C-alpha cells in the first residue's frame, strides 16, 4: 500500500491562512481607531491615541465577543507591526531643516529636561518601587514625546500591554493638567511667547497638548512650541538605540552571543525606517504638501495600535499595578516642568 504524503502548502495558501487569522482582529482595531480618531478631533486635548486605548479596553470589557481568542492575532499585529509602521510614517512628516533652524538656542533646555526625565525616572522609580518596563516607558514618555515615544520604546523592549496602557494613561493625565495650568502660570510669571513656547515644547508631552497649551497663550508661542516639540521628538532616536542595545545584551545573557546577533535585533528596522523617512522628507523627496496627511496617517496608525493593545488588555492586570506608576508620572512631570524653567533662566531665555 502506497502512503499518501500531505501536499505541501503553497505560498498563496500560507498567506491566505495568515490573512484569515489576522484580518478579523485587525479590522476590529481599525474600527475602534476610527471612532477614537473622530472623538480625538472633537476633543483634541485628549487626542485619538488616548481614546483608542480607552475605547479598546472598554469595548473588550463590555462586548464578550471581542475577547474571542480568534481575534487575538489581529490585535497583536496592530499592537506590534502597525505600531512600528506608524513611527516610520511619522518620520516622513518631520523636517530636519526645521530642527536645524531651531538650532542650539533650545538644545540645552531640551537635553537638560531629557536628562532630568530619564534620571528622575530611574531615581524616583527606585524610591517608589516602580521598576522595569513601566519605569522606562513613563520616563521616555515624559522626557520625549508622550504616546509616540512609548510606542517606539515598546517596539524595542517588548513591554507588557498593561504597562503600556498604564504609561499612556499616566502621560494623558498630566497632559490635561499641563494644558489647563501652563497658560495661567505662564502669564503669572510674565513669560514671553517665545519663552512659553520653549517651556511647552520641552515640558508638555504629546504634540496635540503642546499645540493646545502654546496656541492658547498667544503670540508666536504656538509655532515655536511645535518646532521645539518636533526637535525634541528626534531625541527618540538615540534613546531607542541605547535601549535596543541594552535589550539585546540582556537577551544575549540568556544564550545568544551579543556579537552574533543580527543587526536588526540591536537597531530595529522601524527605527532605521524612521530616519530614512525623515531624511527623504527633508530632501524634498517627500513633498512638504504631503506632511499634514502623513502626520494624520501616522496618528491614525498609532491609534490603531493602541486600540489593539486596549482590546488585548484586561482591567484586572492594570489594577494590580496600583497607584505608584501614576505618582511616578506626576513627580516626573513636575520635575521636568520646573527644570525647563530653571534651564531657561540659566541660559538667558527668560
C-alpha positions, 0 to 999 in steps of 0.5 A: 500500500502506497502512503499518501504524503500531505501536499505541501502548502503553497505560498498563496495558501500560507498567506491566505491562512495568515490573512484569515487569522489576522484580518478579523482582529485587525479590522476590529482595531481599525474600527475602534481607531476610527471612532477614537480618531473622530472623538480625538478631533472633537476633543483634541486635548485628549487626542485619538491615541488616548481614546483608542486605548480607552475605547479598546479596553472598554469595548473588550470589557463590555462586548464578550465577543471581542475577547474571542481568542480568534481575534487575538492575532489581529490585535497583536499585529496592530499592537506590534507591526502597525505600531512600528509602521506608524513611527516610520510614517511619522518620520516622513512628516518631520523636517530636519531643516526645521530642527536645524533652524531651531538650532542650539538656542533650545538644545540645552533646555531640551537635553537638560529636561531629557536628562532630568526625565530619564534620571528622575525616572530611574531615581524616583522609580527606585524610591517608589518601587516602580521598576522595569518596563513601566519605569522606562516607558513613563520616563521616555514618555515624559522626557520625549514625546508622550504616546509616540515615544512609548510606542517606539520604546515598546517596539524595542523592549517588548513591554507588557500591554498593561504597562503600556496602557498604564504609561499612556494613561499616566502621560494623558493625565498630566497632559490635561493638567499641563494644558489647563495650568501652563497658560495661567502660570505662564502669564503669572510669571510674565513669560514671553511667547517665545519663552512659553513656547520653549517651556511647552515644547520641552515640558508638555508631552504629546504634540496635540497638548503642546499645540493646545497649551502654546496656541492658547497663550498667544503670540508666536508661542504656538509655532515655536512650541511645535518646532521645539516639540518636533526637535525634541521628538528626534531625541527618540532616536538615540534613546531607542538605540541605547535601549535596543542595545541594552535589550539585546545584551540582556537577551544575549545573557540568556544564550545568544552571543551579543556579537552574533546577533543580527543587526536588526535585533540591536537597531530595529528596522522601524527605527532605521525606517524612521530616519530614512523617512525623515531624511527623504522628507527633508530632501524634498523627496517627500513633498512638504504638501504631503506632511499634514496627511502623513502626520494624520496617517501616522496618528491614525496608525498609532491609534490603531495600535493602541486600540489593539493593545486596549482590546488585548488588555484586561482591567484586572492586570492594570489594577494590580499595578496600583497607584505608584506608576501614576505618582511616578508620572506626576513627580516626573512631570513636575520635575521636568516642568520646573527644570525647563524653567530653571534651564531657561533662566540659566541660559538667558531665555527668560 
